[in-house]
Amino acid sequence: MAERDKPVAVVTGGRRGLGRGCAMALAARGFDLVLIDLHDDEVAHETVAALEAEGARVRFLQGNIADLDGHAALAQAAWDAFGGIDCLVNNAGVAPLALSDVLTLTREAYEHTMNINLRGNLFLAQAIARLMVAAEPLGFARSMIFITSIAANHVSVAIPDYCISKSGLSMVAGLFALTLAGHGIQVQEVRPGFIRTDMTTAGEGSPTEAIEAHIAAGHVPMNRWGEEEDVGRTVAMLAAGDLPFSVAHPIYVDGGYGIRTA
């Protein structure tokens, strides 16, 4: 493999929301970026332009991580973009199709969420991990970061499929962590709390009012929404190797929401 003077990060779901926040923070830390997203549109072009303005080289790949048959080609295209991958940010995810409880959850809604949030992330991570393991390290920190959620261990009865998908993805992070640690690849899990993104503030059925009421009631000690850059800066710190002797333990970006109190 040819020598590179900058590390390369791949961010799934990278065109907006948490993915964009992660990509921007990684660019600020000196990474070149490969963005994978379902939509190649004006939003994607604006994100690419913003990253390039930060000095990053950027390659955008349109792809659906729910399409397992396309993973091998997608992973290879991401690898070939800049001659290797040093960090994979498994960020792509969707909100539930509809609010329900376990008595009304439909098979279609469950499969839609799981195919992207869990199944897609698992097997794309597998495809890229195999490439990383087979390659000679170039001296950059190597990592794989899974974006889960406080829903991984907080039961929210109105979004059972989402909770199950994020709980499962947390276990996936642990499995990859133990498998890859001996190869010099750190695997981390980041658990965001209430983050202001399109998923939480836009469209019919968005939980904006409920979250704002939750914050106002004092359940978030820092008394504010989280922002995309809060998650992004955490991911960039991990990708840069700033926690060199930590693996797999969930890192909460939740303003203190998850602190146990008496």
Buried (B, 14 or more C-beta within 10 A) or exposed (E): EEEBEBBBBBBBBBBBBBBBBBBBBBBBBBBBBBBBBBEBEEBBEEBBEBBEEBEBBBBBBBBBBBBBEBBBEBBEBBBEBBBBBBBBBBBBBBBBBBBBEEEEBEEEBBEBBBBBBBBBBBBBBBBBBEBBBEBEEBEBBBBBBBBBBBBBBBEBEEBBBBBBBBBBBBBBBBBBBEBBEEBEBBBBBBBBBBBBBEBBBEEEEBBBEEBEEBBEEEBBEEEEBBBBBBBBBBBBBBBBBEBEEEBBEBBBBBBEBBEEEE
